[in-house]
């Protein structure tokens, strides 16, 4: 009787493993991941074999071996399902100082050599002059002469960025004289539902803090002016960047997708701000090129994710494969509670795939350190941006190789569930990701309608 029950358990475990691995191989094939599909198919054929073969062993040898295999299987399941905590925690990560937008690379690249603004900035920040001369020596983003220049995808990205520019006149505006009475919970539910209908993946609301806000405007007509923003609350929205485009990083399709989702998130934020102002409440949208707040910090505090090693927001379902926009307002809203996700910080502490893949070595391989009063990883912005100006795109190799960037489907959701609960599962998942996808997976070929156009300007 014992043997027959043992046989059933072995057959059942082997069958379950076969089905799960086979399903994973199929999902990977559907995702356009031939390496992953092939390796998972190999595991599908090999790993269930011990469960089935041990039944053929005679007498006590089969029973003993089968018991050992089942015991090891139960221990492995326990490691995945039983919470084991995190060595590295999401703590002490709130800045105690504010950031000047004029120090952002996108502000510094707009400084015109010989101009008054150029002179004044580098007199105040002489340490930035030499690093900035390096990116000025390169062709620049979306420019001919950059190493990855390709006319079609670059022009498509530029068209999206130019459309975002047209939205900037709508980020703020006149508030309706008559204020509509609203109930915070009803309004929050409506805005979140509407934002998701417009294309947002996630939406969160947080109290607006001083450390969310820049001290000084670094772009546009108000350059050099103090940021005046006394709204009480902030709404953060994320939109998805398509994996099929990001997988082609650092080539043209990636900057196309980046620009398109800056536009998509910006359009959502502008519409929300217009809607709120029409109800009689002040609201300002914060979109690409026209920020007064640091969007990843706002989104984090709104419960939408954690800030990872690469300095980007790591969302639960899509990792860093999102773009963010924010609306600040005095509209009565229900606040979301940030629940620090230690597992993300723990995983980023051991993973290092983004740092290994970074062409400019701009991502630290060290442990978090304290900067601006917050415990975090610091990116070498100058090295990163100089590389962008050299290749002509916003690279995104770090995003493309991140294990959190896999699609949101049952296979990857199961892995995310495990790594949220168990530090052992985190290490196992990283080993599995390296085996299945590769430690440094190469960019996917740009083909089909995305095939590079020819240019006589190179």
RACOR-V95279 format. One line per field, one symbol per residue. phi: phi as a letter, one per 30 degrees, with the letter a starting at -180 (. if undefined). psi: psi as a letter, one per 40 degrees, with the letter a starting at -180 (. if undefined). burial: # if it has 16 or more other C-alpha atoms within 10 Angstrom, else .. A space follows every 50 residues. Layout:
BEGIN
phi = ???
psi = ???
burial = ???
END
This chain:
BEGIN
phi = .edddddddddddddddddddddddddddddicddddddddddddcddee ddddddddhdddddddddddddddddddddcdebibdccdbhccdcbccd ddddeddddddcejdddeddddddbddcdddddddddcdjdhcdjddcea dddddddddddddeeddddcdbldcedccddbceddddddddddedddkd dbbbbbddceddcddbdcbidceidddcbcddbbccbcbdcddddddcec deeddededdddddddddddddddeddddjbdabdcbeibcbbceddddd ddiclbdcedicdcddcbhddbcbbbbcacedbdddcdcecedddddddc didddddddchdcdcdddbdbhibdaccdddddddddeddcjbchidddd cdeddeedbeddddddedddcbddddddddddddddcjdbdddddcbidd eeddbccc
psi = ddddddddddddddddddddddddddddddefgddddddddddddddedd dddddeiibddddddddddddddddddddddhheahdhigifehieiihh deeiddddeehhheidddddddddgdeeddddddddeidihfiieidehh ddddddddddddddddedeediahhhdhhhhihddddddddddddddeei dihihihhidediidiheiadeheiihhhfidihhhiiihhhddddeehf idddddddddddddddddddddddddddeehiihihihefieihdddddd eeeeaihadeeihhiddebefiiiiihiiehhihiihhhhgdddddddde ceddddehdefehieiiiihhfeihihhigdddddddddddeifcedddd ehdeeiigiddddddddddddhddddddddddddddeidghiiiihabee hhiihee.
burial = .....##.###.###.##..#########...#.#######.##...##. ##.##......##.###.##........###.#..#.###..#.#..### ##..#.##..#.........##.........#.##..############# ####.###.##.###.##.###..#...........##..##..##.### #########.#########....#..#...#.################## ########################.######################### ##########.#########################.#.##########. ###############..#.....######..################### #######...###.##.#############..##.##.###..#.#.... .#......
END
